[in-house]
Amino acid sequence: MNLSTARSSKRSTEVGIRKVLGAEKNGLVRHFLGESLIMTMLAFIVAILISGLLLPLFNQLSGKDISLSLSRDWKLFSGFLPMAVVTGLIAGSYPAFYLSSFNPVKVLKGKLANSLAVVSIRRGLVVFQFIISVVLIIATVVIARQMHYLRTADLGFDKDQQLVIKLRSQSAKSLCHSLKAELQHNSQVLSVGASIYYPGIFNSSNSEYYREGQSMKEASLISQNYVDEDLLKTLNIAPVAGRLFSAEFTADTAGLAQHVILNEAAVKALGFASAQTAVGKKILSEWHGNAYSLDVIGVVKDFHFQDLHVAVKPYFFGRGTEKDGFEYLIVHTKAGNTSQVVMAAQAAWKKYDPNEPFEYTFLDDQFQKNYEADNRLAGIVGYFTIIAILISCLGLFGLAAFSAEQRTKEIGVRKVLGASVTTIASLLSVDFLKLILISVVIASPIAWWVMNKWLQGFAYRQPLDWTIFVYTTLIAVFIGIFTIGFQSIRAALANPVKSLRSE
């Protein structure tokens, strides 16, 4: 519609002459609508071709497997065709009816091109386009900052250089001790631990516990994981009070979860005054009418056993044994030697269990899988931002070109009176920069509201601060200056004699 209004304004003289020569209003309307429909149909065809070319990229970003075929998807294309026709009619209707209704004398005097209504519509469309662009730019910046935070946040444990070996079958679980012993003798391995769960995967095991002096009515839900004596050391989870599991303490291996280690969130949920107070105390629970107690031997700092979408929850580690069926071996390798450890682990696996496949992953990769949807969103928003900026620049470029043409006489007079190229270029640019700043002012609160809603999906996030909007304003102004600079400088460099003669 922006293009239609600009074209119709530029052709005002032609329309005036047609009306003077007897052209009817209905004929002019049909003429303008016909031109608009032709351009829309051409755009529709080009859009189908571009969609086909960009579809593989979209599939890669979204993780989908979508394909288009004219023979198979003809219903889809036939549904979009009426939409394209309606769009063309709407885009061409305003200039068609508005221009054809003008008095030919006023049209020939050029009052149409500079009328408040026409100018307001052109500028309004540019502002609207830039509002969308600015919202998407802010969204891109916010998402990029959050994704960087997710990749670099301190999770409370070492996630790098951690090889996770899956013990799927009962046969593999029975080999846990032998595999661990062999890997511990590898000079490239720092530590090896075993557990039922590991950070980054869903932990469905939980129960309600309460401290001494309370009852089940006051119990808190606590997630639980059963590990061997080396798991916490392997993940570098340090105690803030008490101690960790150790083979030196025979009581740690007396039975399933006789001794437990709480995190700070569990200490708070159970109502202990401090981590130091909790050490040496008992926590209790009931199961099918039977009560049992566990001894707290240590407290560790809160750590993110789940991704950062979820707040840290009350958690404890119980001392498990091989009979409990460890699901995973976690191998902490020296930096730069992971591939050697993988080969050694695979060789050991084949030696002990040649009939089962060797399955492994890396802890940092597994943890980042929780953010796949967010990474896809970041990619999609980024590409949409580029498209929106290009569309906005086309609209602004067209408006700048039209404005420069309309002010040819003014520019010529100013140059004759001694105005410099810089002065004239600045004069032409200021009006458009005002439109961009208006767009930023309108778009900023919209973007803040939308992105604040998105960030609410993360328990831990980078807050929105004023620097994001400053950066976005600078980016928008730079885009505007880059877009209108060519037209402004070209108009300022034009020969004033030719400009005044043409007028």
Secondary structure, DSSP 8 states (H G I E B T S, - for coil): -HHHHHHHHHTHHHHHHHHHTT--HHHHHHHHHHHHHHHHHHHHHHHHHHHHHHHHHHHHHHT------TTTSHHHHHHHHHHHHHHHHHHHHHHHHHHHTS-HHHHHTTTTTT-HHHHHHHHHHHHHHHHHHHHHHHHHHHHHHHHHHHHHS--SS--TTEEEEE--SHHHHHTHHHHHHHHHT-TTEEEEEEES--TTS----EEEEEETT--GGG-EEEEEEEE-TTHHHHTT--EEEE----TT-GGGGSSTTSEEEEEHHHHHHHT-S-HHHHTT-EEEEEETTEEEEEEEEEEE----SS-TTS----EEEEE--GGG---EEEEEE-TT-HHHHHHHHHHHHHHH-TTS---EEEHHHHHHGGGHHHHHHHHHHHHHHHHHHHHHHHHHHHHHHHHHHHTHHHHHHHHHTT--HHHHHHHHHHHHHHHHHHHHHHHHHHHHHHHHHHHTT-SS-----HHHHHHHHHHHHHHHHHHHHHHHHHHHHS-HHHHHHH-
